[in-house]
Amino acid sequence: MQILIPHLIKLITKMCKTLVLSSEYIIRTFQLAAFSLFPQEEKVRTPEMAVDSPAGVIIIAAVLLLAATTLACGSDAVLKLERLIPPNHELGLTELRAFDSARHGRLLQSPVGGVVNFPVDGASDPFLVGLYYTKVKLGTPPREFNVQIDTGSDVLWVSCTSCNGCPKTSELQIQLSFFDPGVSSSASLVSCSDRRCYSNFQTESGCSPNNLCSYSFKYGDGSGTSGYYISDFMSFDTVITSTLAINSSAPFVFGCSNLQSGDLQRPRRAVDGIFGLGQGSLSVISQLAVQGLAPRVFSHCLKGDKSGGGIMVLGQIKRPDTVYTPLVPSQPHYNVNLQSIAVNGQILPIDPSVFTIATGDGTIIDTGTTLAYLPDEAYSPFIQAVANAVSQYGRPITYESYQCFEITAGDVDVFPQVSLSFAGGASMVLGPRAYLQIFSSSGSSIWCIGFQRMSHRRITILGDLVLKDKVVVYDLVRQRIGWAEYDCSLEVNVSASRGGRSKDVINTGQWRESGSESFNRSYYLLQLVVFLVHLFARFL
C-alpha cells in the first residue's frame, strides 16, 4: 500500500495538469457545441452574448467547469485570458462608454428588472365568457392560479382551502385551485401589527380576533369576498430580450379568501381569484415596481373575437398612434375626464359635469367590468341618438336589460360611429362592433347596445366592451392612460420604462414563439454542466 500511494498521487497530478493545460481546447469545444446548438448566434458575437444568449450560457458554463477543475486539483496553473476587444481594433470613447454602461447594468441591477409577461385568456362577449383572466404562480413550490384581470381593484387574492362559499367547478373549462398556506414552505401570515396591514389604498383592511390582518371587499355587482393576508413568493417570467426570458420570483403579499358571496360563488364565470392592478401599494404593479422588478407602467391588448385571449405586460406597449389623456389625481381608481359623446359626429346634449368627480364618481376605466355604463343623464340621449340613426333599417326591441335593434335591412354597418372625447384632446372612436353585441340571427339580426344604464349612481364605467381590440397603456409615472386601435393577435413591441426613460424595446411575439424554448434548453444544459462540475470535483 505504501508503494502504491506515491504512484497514485503522481497519476492524479499528471491528470490534473493535462486537464488544466487543455483549457483553450476545452473552451473552444464548448464554444463550437454552443454554436452548433444555436447556429443563429454564431454570426453575432457581442459582449452581451454571455448574458443574453443560450450559447453564451454554455460558454460561461465551460469556463466554470475549467475553474472547478483547477480548484479541485489544487494546481497553480494559470488560466489564459484574452482581450474581448482585439488590440488591433480601436473603439471610440462613445463606444467604450456604451460598453461600460452595459456592464454596469449587469453589475448593479439586482434583482434583474425587465418586462414582466402574463398570459391572457377569456373573452369580452357576455354571452360567452364576459371576462379576461391571467395565470399567476404563488408559493413554494409554485402553484398556478387563474385570476381575473381587474384594474378596478388593488389586491391580488385567491381562494384558500378554508373558503366558505367558493365555487368548486367552473364553466370556463378551467380547473379551480385553492391555496393552502400550510403546503407552501415560504408562506407566512401577515399580523395586525405589520405595517403592510394598513398600507393599502383601499381601507377595508382590519384585524381578526386571532391577530391576522384581514380584508373585506365589496364589488360593484354586489359580490364580495373576505379573508386574510399572506406573505409568500410570486413567480413570473421576466423578458430580458426578444429571445430570452428568465424565471423570476419576488416576495408578495396577497389575499387568502375564506368567504365569497354573490356572483363569485357561481360556477358560470368562476376563477380562482382577482388580479388587482390598481394604484394602491398592495397592487401587483406597485409591489413589483417598488422591488425594482417591473416599471410603473403596464399595458394590455384584449382580443375582441370569440377566441379571446390577448397580451398583458408590465411595461409599455409601443404604438406610434397612441393617444393619451391624464388621470384625475388623488383617485383610488383609474379616473379620466370624459368631456363629451358624439354619435355620427354630432355631440350629444349632455352636461359634461355628469362625467366628473365634481358631481359623482366620475369616469373610470375598468377591465373588471364586462360592459360599459352611463348615468341616466347620458344614457337616454345616447340610446335615442343610436335609435334615430337606424330607424329606417329595423325596430327597437328589449331583451332582458339590453336595448336591442332587430335589423331587417343591412347589417351591423348601418349603426353609427360613436366618439368619446377626453381631456388632453384624446378621442376613443368606437365602430359598431365596439359597442354592440349580437344576440341572435334567424332571418334578421338582433344587435344589442353594450352600454347599460347606471341608475343608482352617477358614474361612467368603460369596461371590456370598449377596451377590447386596443392597446391600452397605464402610465403611472406620467399619470396618464393611452390607447390605440390594434389587432391583438399580432406581435407587440414593449419598453420597460423607468422614471420616464425607456430601457429595452422587446418584441413579445418573437419571445413567445422562441424565447421560452431557448431559455429552457439553456437552463437544462447549464444544469447538466453544473452536475458534471460537482461530479468531477468529488472524484478528484
WOTA-V602513 format. One record per residue. N is the residue number from 1. SS is DSSP state (2 for helix, 1 for strand, 0 for the rest). OMEGA is omega in radians with two decimals (999 if undefined). BURIAL is I if it has 9 or more other C-alpha atoms within 8 Angstrom, else O. Layout:
n=N ss=SS omega=OMEGA burial=BURIAL
n=N ss=SS omega=OMEGA burial=BURIAL
This chain:
n=1 ss=0 omega=3.13 burial=O
n=2 ss=2 omega=3.12 burial=O
n=3 ss=2 omega=-3.07 burial=O
n=4 ss=2 omega=-3.03 burial=O
n=5 ss=2 omega=3.11 burial=O
n=6 ss=2 omega=3.13 burial=O
n=7 ss=2 omega=3.11 burial=O
n=8 ss=2 omega=3.12 burial=O
n=9 ss=2 omega=-3.13 burial=O
n=10 ss=2 omega=3.14 burial=O
n=11 ss=2 omega=-3.14 burial=O
n=12 ss=2 omega=3.13 burial=I
n=13 ss=2 omega=-3.13 burial=I
n=14 ss=2 omega=-3.13 burial=O
n=15 ss=2 omega=3.13 burial=O
n=16 ss=2 omega=-3.13 burial=I
n=17 ss=2 omega=3.13 burial=I
n=18 ss=2 omega=-3.13 burial=O
n=19 ss=2 omega=-3.10 burial=I
n=20 ss=2 omega=-3.12 burial=I
n=21 ss=2 omega=3.11 burial=O
n=22 ss=0 omega=-3.03 burial=O
n=23 ss=2 omega=-3.08 burial=I
n=24 ss=2 omega=-3.14 burial=O
n=25 ss=2 omega=-3.12 burial=O
n=26 ss=2 omega=-3.11 burial=I
n=27 ss=2 omega=-3.14 burial=I
n=28 ss=2 omega=3.11 burial=O
n=29 ss=2 omega=3.09 burial=O
n=30 ss=2 omega=-3.14 burial=I
n=31 ss=2 omega=3.12 burial=I
n=32 ss=2 omega=3.11 burial=O
n=33 ss=2 omega=3.14 burial=O
n=34 ss=2 omega=-3.09 burial=I
n=35 ss=2 omega=3.03 burial=I
n=36 ss=2 omega=3.07 burial=O
n=37 ss=2 omega=-3.09 burial=O
n=38 ss=0 omega=-3.04 burial=I
n=39 ss=2 omega=-3.12 burial=O
n=40 ss=2 omega=-3.07 burial=O
n=41 ss=2 omega=-3.05 burial=I
n=42 ss=0 omega=-3.08 burial=O
n=43 ss=0 omega=-3.10 burial=O
n=44 ss=0 omega=-3.11 burial=O
n=45 ss=0 omega=-3.07 burial=O
n=46 ss=0 omega=3.08 burial=O
n=47 ss=0 omega=-3.09 burial=O
n=48 ss=0 omega=-3.04 burial=O
n=49 ss=2 omega=-3.10 burial=I
n=50 ss=2 omega=-3.12 burial=I
n=51 ss=2 omega=-2.92 burial=O
n=52 ss=2 omega=-3.03 burial=I
n=53 ss=0 omega=3.08 burial=I
n=54 ss=2 omega=3.12 burial=I
n=55 ss=2 omega=3.13 burial=I
n=56 ss=2 omega=3.12 burial=I
n=57 ss=2 omega=-3.11 burial=I
n=58 ss=2 omega=-3.13 burial=I
n=59 ss=2 omega=3.09 burial=I
n=60 ss=2 omega=3.12 burial=I
n=61 ss=2 omega=3.12 burial=I
n=62 ss=2 omega=3.12 burial=I
n=63 ss=2 omega=3.10 burial=I
n=64 ss=2 omega=3.11 burial=O
n=65 ss=2 omega=3.13 burial=I
n=66 ss=2 omega=3.14 burial=I
n=67 ss=2 omega=3.12 burial=O
n=68 ss=2 omega=3.11 burial=I
n=69 ss=2 omega=-3.13 burial=I
n=70 ss=2 omega=-3.13 burial=I
n=71 ss=2 omega=-3.11 burial=O
n=72 ss=2 omega=-3.11 burial=O
n=73 ss=2 omega=-3.13 burial=I
n=74 ss=0 omega=-3.07 burial=O
n=75 ss=0 omega=3.05 burial=O
n=76 ss=0 omega=3.13 burial=O
n=77 ss=0 omega=-3.10 burial=O
n=78 ss=0 omega=3.09 burial=O
n=79 ss=0 omega=-3.09 burial=O
n=80 ss=0 omega=3.11 burial=O
n=81 ss=0 omega=3.09 burial=O
n=82 ss=0 omega=3.08 burial=O
n=83 ss=0 omega=3.06 burial=O
n=84 ss=0 omega=3.08 burial=O
n=85 ss=0 omega=-3.09 burial=O
n=86 ss=0 omega=-3.11 burial=O
n=87 ss=0 omega=-3.10 burial=O
n=88 ss=0 omega=3.14 burial=O
n=89 ss=0 omega=-3.08 burial=O
n=90 ss=0 omega=3.08 burial=O
n=91 ss=0 omega=3.10 burial=O
n=92 ss=0 omega=-3.13 burial=O
n=93 ss=2 omega=-3.12 burial=O
n=94 ss=2 omega=-3.14 burial=O
n=95 ss=2 omega=3.14 burial=O
n=96 ss=2 omega=3.11 burial=I
n=97 ss=2 omega=3.11 burial=O
n=98 ss=2 omega=3.11 burial=O
n=99 ss=2 omega=3.12 burial=I
n=100 ss=2 omega=-3.14 burial=O
n=101 ss=2 omega=3.09 burial=O
n=102 ss=2 omega=3.12 burial=I
n=103 ss=2 omega=-3.13 burial=O
n=104 ss=2 omega=3.11 burial=I
n=105 ss=2 omega=3.13 burial=O
n=106 ss=2 omega=-3.05 burial=O
n=107 ss=2 omega=-2.95 burial=O
n=108 ss=2 omega=-3.05 burial=O
n=109 ss=0 omega=3.10 burial=I
n=110 ss=0 omega=-0.03 burial=O
n=111 ss=0 omega=-3.10 burial=O
n=112 ss=0 omega=3.08 burial=O
n=113 ss=0 omega=-3.14 burial=I
n=114 ss=0 omega=3.10 burial=I
n=115 ss=1 omega=3.12 burial=I
n=116 ss=1 omega=-3.04 burial=I
n=117 ss=1 omega=3.05 burial=I
n=118 ss=1 omega=3.11 burial=I
n=119 ss=1 omega=-3.13 burial=I
n=120 ss=1 omega=3.01 burial=I
n=121 ss=1 omega=3.13 burial=I
n=122 ss=1 omega=-3.11 burial=I
n=123 ss=1 omega=-3.06 burial=I
n=124 ss=0 omega=-3.07 burial=I
n=125 ss=0 omega=-3.10 burial=I
n=126 ss=0 omega=3.11 burial=I
n=127 ss=0 omega=3.10 burial=O
n=128 ss=0 omega=-3.10 burial=O
n=129 ss=0 omega=3.09 burial=I
n=130 ss=0 omega=3.05 burial=I
n=131 ss=1 omega=3.04 burial=I
n=132 ss=1 omega=-3.14 burial=I
n=133 ss=1 omega=3.14 burial=I
n=134 ss=1 omega=3.13 burial=I
n=135 ss=1 omega=3.11 burial=I
n=136 ss=1 omega=-3.13 burial=I
n=137 ss=1 omega=-3.09 burial=I
n=138 ss=1 omega=3.01 burial=I
n=139 ss=0 omega=3.09 burial=I
n=140 ss=0 omega=-0.03 burial=I
n=141 ss=0 omega=-3.08 burial=O
n=142 ss=0 omega=3.06 burial=I
n=143 ss=1 omega=-3.00 burial=O
n=144 ss=1 omega=3.12 burial=I
n=145 ss=1 omega=3.06 burial=I
n=146 ss=1 omega=-3.05 burial=I
n=147 ss=1 omega=-3.12 burial=I
n=148 ss=1 omega=3.10 burial=I
n=149 ss=1 omega=-3.02 burial=I
n=150 ss=1 omega=3.08 burial=I
n=151 ss=0 omega=-3.11 burial=I
n=152 ss=0 omega=3.10 burial=I
n=153 ss=0 omega=-2.98 burial=I
n=154 ss=0 omega=-2.93 burial=I
n=155 ss=0 omega=2.92 burial=I
n=156 ss=0 omega=3.04 burial=I
n=157 ss=1 omega=3.10 burial=I
n=158 ss=1 omega=3.10 burial=I
n=159 ss=1 omega=3.11 burial=I
n=160 ss=1 omega=-3.05 burial=I
n=161 ss=1 omega=-3.11 burial=O
n=162 ss=1 omega=-2.99 burial=O
n=163 ss=1 omega=3.08 burial=I
n=164 ss=1 omega=-3.13 burial=O
n=165 ss=0 omega=3.11 burial=O
n=166 ss=0 omega=3.11 burial=I
n=167 ss=0 omega=-3.14 burial=I
n=168 ss=0 omega=3.13 burial=O
n=169 ss=0 omega=3.14 burial=O
n=170 ss=0 omega=3.08 burial=I
n=171 ss=0 omega=3.09 burial=I
n=172 ss=0 omega=-3.13 burial=O
n=173 ss=0 omega=3.05 burial=O
n=174 ss=0 omega=3.10 burial=O
n=175 ss=0 omega=-3.14 burial=O
n=176 ss=0 omega=-3.13 burial=I
n=177 ss=0 omega=3.13 burial=O
n=178 ss=0 omega=-3.13 burial=I
n=179 ss=1 omega=3.11 burial=I
n=180 ss=0 omega=-3.12 burial=O
n=181 ss=0 omega=-3.13 burial=O
n=182 ss=0 omega=-3.12 burial=O
n=183 ss=0 omega=3.13 burial=O
n=184 ss=0 omega=-3.09 burial=I
n=185 ss=0 omega=-3.09 burial=O
n=186 ss=0 omega=-3.08 burial=O
n=187 ss=0 omega=3.03 burial=I
n=188 ss=1 omega=-3.13 burial=O
n=189 ss=1 omega=3.11 burial=O
n=190 ss=0 omega=-3.09 burial=I
n=191 ss=1 omega=-3.13 burial=I
n=192 ss=0 omega=-3.11 burial=I
n=193 ss=0 omega=3.13 burial=O
n=194 ss=0 omega=-3.10 burial=O
n=195 ss=2 omega=-3.14 burial=O
n=196 ss=2 omega=-3.10 burial=O
n=197 ss=2 omega=-3.08 burial=I
n=198 ss=2 omega=-3.09 burial=I
n=199 ss=0 omega=-3.09 burial=O
n=200 ss=0 omega=3.09 burial=I
n=201 ss=0 omega=3.08 burial=I
n=202 ss=0 omega=-3.01 burial=O
n=203 ss=0 omega=-3.06 burial=O
n=204 ss=0 omega=3.13 burial=O
n=205 ss=0 omega=3.14 burial=I
n=206 ss=1 omega=-3.11 burial=I
n=207 ss=1 omega=3.13 burial=I
n=208 ss=0 omega=-3.14 burial=I
n=209 ss=0 omega=3.13 burial=O
n=210 ss=0 omega=3.02 burial=O
n=211 ss=0 omega=3.07 burial=O
n=212 ss=1 omega=3.07 burial=I
n=213 ss=1 omega=-3.02 burial=I
n=214 ss=1 omega=3.12 burial=I
n=215 ss=1 omega=3.05 burial=I
n=216 ss=1 omega=-3.09 burial=I
n=217 ss=1 omega=2.99 burial=O
n=218 ss=1 omega=-3.11 burial=O
n=219 ss=0 omega=-3.03 burial=O
n=220 ss=0 omega=-3.12 burial=O
n=221 ss=0 omega=3.13 burial=O
n=222 ss=0 omega=3.11 burial=O
n=223 ss=0 omega=-3.13 burial=I
n=224 ss=1 omega=3.09 burial=I
n=225 ss=1 omega=3.05 burial=I
n=226 ss=1 omega=-3.11 burial=I
n=227 ss=1 omega=-3.13 burial=I
n=228 ss=1 omega=-3.07 burial=I
n=229 ss=1 omega=3.10 burial=I
n=230 ss=1 omega=3.01 burial=I
n=231 ss=1 omega=-3.11 burial=I
n=232 ss=1 omega=3.13 burial=I
n=233 ss=1 omega=2.96 burial=I
n=234 ss=1 omega=3.09 burial=I
n=235 ss=1 omega=-3.08 burial=I
n=236 ss=1 omega=3.11 burial=I
n=237 ss=1 omega=3.03 burial=I
n=238 ss=1 omega=-3.12 burial=I
n=239 ss=1 omega=-3.13 burial=I
n=240 ss=1 omega=3.04 burial=I
n=241 ss=1 omega=-3.12 burial=I
n=242 ss=0 omega=-3.07 burial=I
n=243 ss=0 omega=-3.11 burial=I
n=244 ss=1 omega=3.03 burial=I
n=245 ss=1 omega=3.12 burial=I
n=246 ss=1 omega=3.09 burial=I
n=247 ss=1 omega=-3.10 burial=O
n=248 ss=1 omega=3.02 burial=O
n=249 ss=1 omega=-3.11 burial=O
n=250 ss=1 omega=3.02 burial=O
n=251 ss=1 omega=-3.03 burial=O
n=252 ss=1 omega=3.09 burial=I
n=253 ss=1 omega=3.14 burial=I
n=254 ss=1 omega=-3.09 burial=I
n=255 ss=1 omega=3.08 burial=I
n=256 ss=1 omega=-3.01 burial=I
n=257 ss=1 omega=3.06 burial=I
n=258 ss=1 omega=3.08 burial=I
n=259 ss=1 omega=3.10 burial=I
n=260 ss=1 omega=-3.11 burial=I
n=261 ss=1 omega=3.10 burial=I
n=262 ss=2 omega=-3.10 burial=I
n=263 ss=2 omega=3.13 burial=O
n=264 ss=2 omega=-3.13 burial=I
n=265 ss=2 omega=-2.99 burial=I
n=266 ss=0 omega=-3.10 burial=I
n=267 ss=2 omega=-2.99 burial=I
n=268 ss=2 omega=-3.13 burial=O
n=269 ss=2 omega=-3.03 burial=I
n=270 ss=0 omega=3.00 burial=I
n=271 ss=0 omega=-3.06 burial=I
n=272 ss=0 omega=-3.11 burial=I
n=273 ss=1 omega=-3.08 burial=I
n=274 ss=1 omega=3.12 burial=I
n=275 ss=1 omega=-3.04 burial=I
n=276 ss=1 omega=-3.12 burial=I
n=277 ss=0 omega=3.13 burial=I
n=278 ss=0 omega=-3.07 burial=I
n=279 ss=0 omega=-3.11 burial=I
n=280 ss=0 omega=-3.05 burial=I
n=281 ss=0 omega=3.11 burial=I
n=282 ss=0 omega=3.12 burial=I
n=283 ss=0 omega=-3.12 burial=I
n=284 ss=2 omega=-3.09 burial=I
n=285 ss=2 omega=-3.10 burial=I
n=286 ss=2 omega=-3.09 burial=I
n=287 ss=2 omega=3.14 burial=I
n=288 ss=2 omega=-3.13 burial=I
n=289 ss=2 omega=-3.10 burial=I
n=290 ss=2 omega=3.08 burial=O
n=291 ss=0 omega=3.12 burial=O
n=292 ss=0 omega=-3.08 burial=I
n=293 ss=0 omega=-3.13 burial=I
n=294 ss=0 omega=3.08 burial=I
n=295 ss=0 omega=3.10 burial=I
n=296 ss=0 omega=3.06 burial=I
n=297 ss=1 omega=3.06 burial=I
n=298 ss=1 omega=-3.05 burial=I
n=299 ss=1 omega=2.99 burial=I
n=300 ss=1 omega=3.05 burial=I
n=301 ss=1 omega=-3.01 burial=I
n=302 ss=1 omega=-3.13 burial=I
n=303 ss=0 omega=-3.06 burial=I
n=304 ss=0 omega=-3.13 burial=I
n=305 ss=0 omega=-3.05 burial=O
n=306 ss=0 omega=3.14 burial=O
n=307 ss=0 omega=3.07 burial=O
n=308 ss=0 omega=-3.08 burial=I
n=309 ss=0 omega=3.13 burial=I
n=310 ss=1 omega=-3.06 burial=I
n=311 ss=1 omega=2.97 burial=I
n=312 ss=1 omega=-3.12 burial=I
n=313 ss=1 omega=2.91 burial=I
n=314 ss=1 omega=-3.00 burial=I
n=315 ss=0 omega=-3.08 burial=I
n=316 ss=1 omega=3.02 burial=I
n=317 ss=1 omega=-3.03 burial=I
n=318 ss=0 omega=3.03 burial=O
n=319 ss=0 omega=-3.10 burial=O
n=320 ss=0 omega=-3.09 burial=O
n=321 ss=0 omega=3.13 burial=O
n=322 ss=0 omega=3.05 burial=O
n=323 ss=1 omega=-3.05 burial=I
n=324 ss=1 omega=2.98 burial=I
n=325 ss=1 omega=-3.09 burial=I
n=326 ss=1 omega=2.99 burial=I
n=327 ss=1 omega=3.03 burial=I
n=328 ss=0 omega=-3.04 burial=I
n=329 ss=0 omega=3.02 burial=O
n=330 ss=0 omega=3.09 burial=O
n=331 ss=0 omega=-3.12 burial=O
n=332 ss=0 omega=-3.14 burial=I
n=333 ss=0 omega=3.09 burial=I
n=334 ss=0 omega=3.13 burial=I
n=335 ss=1 omega=3.06 burial=I
n=336 ss=1 omega=-3.12 burial=I
n=337 ss=0 omega=3.00 burial=I
n=338 ss=1 omega=-3.03 burial=I
n=339 ss=1 omega=-3.14 burial=I
n=340 ss=1 omega=3.05 burial=I
n=341 ss=1 omega=3.12 burial=I
n=342 ss=1 omega=3.07 burial=I
n=343 ss=1 omega=-3.06 burial=I
n=344 ss=0 omega=3.08 burial=O
n=345 ss=0 omega=-3.13 burial=O
n=346 ss=1 omega=3.14 burial=O
n=347 ss=1 omega=-3.09 burial=O
n=348 ss=0 omega=-3.14 burial=I
n=349 ss=0 omega=-3.13 burial=O
n=350 ss=0 omega=3.08 burial=I
n=351 ss=0 omega=-3.10 burial=O
n=352 ss=2 omega=-3.10 burial=I
n=353 ss=2 omega=-3.12 burial=O
n=354 ss=2 omega=-3.14 burial=I
n=355 ss=2 omega=-3.00 burial=I
n=356 ss=0 omega=3.11 burial=I
n=357 ss=0 omega=3.14 burial=O
n=358 ss=0 omega=-3.09 burial=O
n=359 ss=0 omega=-3.11 burial=I
n=360 ss=0 omega=-3.12 burial=I
n=361 ss=0 omega=3.07 burial=I
n=362 ss=1 omega=-3.11 burial=I
n=363 ss=1 omega=-3.03 burial=I
n=364 ss=1 omega=3.00 burial=I
n=365 ss=1 omega=-2.97 burial=I
n=366 ss=0 omega=3.11 burial=I
n=367 ss=0 omega=3.11 burial=I
n=368 ss=0 omega=3.09 burial=I
n=369 ss=0 omega=-3.07 burial=I
n=370 ss=0 omega=-3.05 burial=I
n=371 ss=0 omega=3.07 burial=I
n=372 ss=1 omega=-3.03 burial=I
n=373 ss=1 omega=3.11 burial=I
n=374 ss=1 omega=3.03 burial=I
n=375 ss=1 omega=-3.09 burial=I
n=376 ss=2 omega=-3.04 burial=I
n=377 ss=2 omega=3.14 burial=I
n=378 ss=2 omega=-3.06 burial=I
n=379 ss=2 omega=-3.06 burial=I
n=380 ss=2 omega=3.12 burial=O
n=381 ss=2 omega=3.12 burial=I
n=382 ss=2 omega=3.14 burial=I
n=383 ss=2 omega=-3.13 burial=I
n=384 ss=2 omega=-3.14 burial=O
n=385 ss=2 omega=3.10 burial=I
n=386 ss=2 omega=-3.14 burial=I
n=387 ss=2 omega=3.12 burial=I
n=388 ss=2 omega=-3.08 burial=O
n=389 ss=2 omega=-3.07 burial=I
n=390 ss=2 omega=-3.04 burial=I
n=391 ss=0 omega=-3.10 burial=O
n=392 ss=0 omega=-3.09 burial=O
n=393 ss=0 omega=-3.12 burial=I
n=394 ss=1 omega=-3.08 burial=I
n=395 ss=1 omega=3.10 burial=O
n=396 ss=1 omega=3.06 burial=I
n=397 ss=1 omega=3.13 burial=O
n=398 ss=1 omega=3.05 burial=I
n=399 ss=1 omega=-3.03 burial=O
n=400 ss=0 omega=-3.14 burial=O
n=401 ss=0 omega=-3.10 burial=O
n=402 ss=1 omega=2.96 burial=I
n=403 ss=1 omega=-3.03 burial=I
n=404 ss=1 omega=3.11 burial=I
n=405 ss=1 omega=3.06 burial=I
n=406 ss=1 omega=-3.06 burial=I
n=407 ss=1 omega=-3.13 burial=I
n=408 ss=0 omega=3.14 burial=I
n=409 ss=0 omega=-3.13 burial=O
n=410 ss=0 omega=-3.14 burial=O
n=411 ss=0 omega=-3.04 burial=O
n=412 ss=2 omega=-3.10 burial=O
n=413 ss=2 omega=3.10 burial=O
n=414 ss=2 omega=3.13 burial=O
n=415 ss=0 omega=-3.04 burial=I
n=416 ss=0 omega=3.02 burial=I
n=417 ss=0 omega=3.14 burial=I
n=418 ss=1 omega=-3.13 burial=I
n=419 ss=1 omega=3.06 burial=I
n=420 ss=1 omega=-3.11 burial=I
n=421 ss=1 omega=-3.06 burial=I
n=422 ss=1 omega=3.07 burial=I
n=423 ss=2 omega=-3.13 burial=I
n=424 ss=2 omega=3.10 burial=O
n=425 ss=2 omega=-3.13 burial=O
n=426 ss=0 omega=3.08 burial=I
n=427 ss=1 omega=3.02 burial=I
n=428 ss=1 omega=-3.09 burial=O
n=429 ss=1 omega=-3.10 burial=O
n=430 ss=1 omega=2.98 burial=I
n=431 ss=0 omega=-3.09 burial=I
n=432 ss=2 omega=-3.11 burial=I
n=433 ss=2 omega=-3.14 burial=O
n=434 ss=2 omega=3.10 burial=I
n=435 ss=0 omega=3.13 burial=I
n=436 ss=1 omega=3.01 burial=I
n=437 ss=1 omega=3.09 burial=I
n=438 ss=1 omega=-3.09 burial=I
n=439 ss=1 omega=3.13 burial=O
n=440 ss=1 omega=3.08 burial=O
n=441 ss=1 omega=3.08 burial=O
n=442 ss=0 omega=-3.06 burial=O
n=443 ss=0 omega=3.08 burial=O
n=444 ss=0 omega=-3.12 burial=O
n=445 ss=1 omega=3.07 burial=I
n=446 ss=1 omega=-3.13 burial=I
n=447 ss=1 omega=-3.10 burial=I
n=448 ss=1 omega=3.12 burial=I
n=449 ss=1 omega=-3.10 burial=I
n=450 ss=0 omega=3.07 burial=I
n=451 ss=1 omega=-3.12 burial=I
n=452 ss=1 omega=3.12 burial=I
n=453 ss=1 omega=3.04 burial=I
n=454 ss=1 omega=-3.01 burial=I
n=455 ss=0 omega=-2.99 burial=O
n=456 ss=0 omega=3.12 burial=O
n=457 ss=0 omega=3.02 burial=O
n=458 ss=0 omega=-3.10 burial=I
n=459 ss=1 omega=3.04 burial=I
n=460 ss=1 omega=-3.14 burial=I
n=461 ss=1 omega=3.09 burial=I
n=462 ss=1 omega=-3.08 burial=I
n=463 ss=0 omega=-3.06 burial=I
n=464 ss=2 omega=3.13 burial=I
n=465 ss=2 omega=-3.08 burial=I
n=466 ss=2 omega=-3.13 burial=I
n=467 ss=2 omega=-3.10 burial=I
n=468 ss=0 omega=3.12 burial=I
n=469 ss=0 omega=3.08 burial=I
n=470 ss=1 omega=2.87 burial=I
n=471 ss=1 omega=3.11 burial=I
n=472 ss=1 omega=-3.08 burial=I
n=473 ss=1 omega=3.09 burial=I
n=474 ss=1 omega=-3.07 burial=I
n=475 ss=1 omega=-3.09 burial=I
n=476 ss=0 omega=3.08 burial=I
n=477 ss=0 omega=3.14 burial=I
n=478 ss=0 omega=3.11 burial=O
n=479 ss=0 omega=3.14 burial=I
n=480 ss=1 omega=3.06 burial=I
n=481 ss=1 omega=3.14 burial=I
n=482 ss=1 omega=3.12 burial=I
n=483 ss=1 omega=3.09 burial=I
n=484 ss=1 omega=3.08 burial=I
n=485 ss=1 omega=-3.09 burial=O
n=486 ss=0 omega=3.01 burial=O
n=487 ss=0 omega=-2.99 burial=O
n=488 ss=0 omega=3.03 burial=I
n=489 ss=0 omega=-3.12 burial=O
n=490 ss=0 omega=3.10 burial=O
n=491 ss=0 omega=3.10 burial=I
n=492 ss=0 omega=3.01 burial=I
n=493 ss=1 omega=-3.05 burial=I
n=494 ss=1 omega=3.09 burial=I
n=495 ss=1 omega=3.04 burial=I
n=496 ss=1 omega=-3.08 burial=I
n=497 ss=1 omega=3.10 burial=I
n=498 ss=1 omega=3.11 burial=I
n=499 ss=0 omega=3.10 burial=O
n=500 ss=0 omega=-3.14 burial=O
n=501 ss=1 omega=3.12 burial=O
n=502 ss=1 omega=3.12 burial=I
n=503 ss=1 omega=-3.14 burial=O
n=504 ss=1 omega=3.05 burial=O
n=505 ss=1 omega=-3.00 burial=I
n=506 ss=1 omega=3.07 burial=I
n=507 ss=1 omega=-3.04 burial=I
n=508 ss=2 omega=3.09 burial=I
n=509 ss=2 omega=3.09 burial=I
n=510 ss=2 omega=-3.14 burial=I
n=511 ss=2 omega=-3.12 burial=I
n=512 ss=2 omega=-3.09 burial=O
n=513 ss=2 omega=-2.99 burial=O
n=514 ss=2 omega=-2.99 burial=I
n=515 ss=2 omega=-3.10 burial=I
n=516 ss=2 omega=-3.13 burial=I
n=517 ss=2 omega=3.14 burial=O
n=518 ss=2 omega=-3.13 burial=I
n=519 ss=2 omega=-3.12 burial=I
n=520 ss=2 omega=3.11 burial=O
n=521 ss=2 omega=3.13 burial=I
n=522 ss=2 omega=-3.08 burial=I
n=523 ss=2 omega=-3.11 burial=O
n=524 ss=2 omega=3.06 burial=O
n=525 ss=2 omega=3.12 burial=I
n=526 ss=2 omega=3.09 burial=I
n=527 ss=2 omega=3.13 burial=O
n=528 ss=2 omega=-3.13 burial=O
n=529 ss=2 omega=3.12 burial=I
n=530 ss=2 omega=3.10 burial=I
n=531 ss=2 omega=3.13 burial=O
n=532 ss=2 omega=3.10 burial=I
n=533 ss=2 omega=-3.12 burial=I
n=534 ss=2 omega=-3.13 burial=O
n=535 ss=2 omega=-3.11 burial=O
n=536 ss=2 omega=-3.12 burial=I
n=537 ss=2 omega=-3.10 burial=I
n=538 ss=2 omega=-3.09 burial=O
n=539 ss=2 omega=3.10 burial=O
n=540 ss=0 omega=999 burial=O
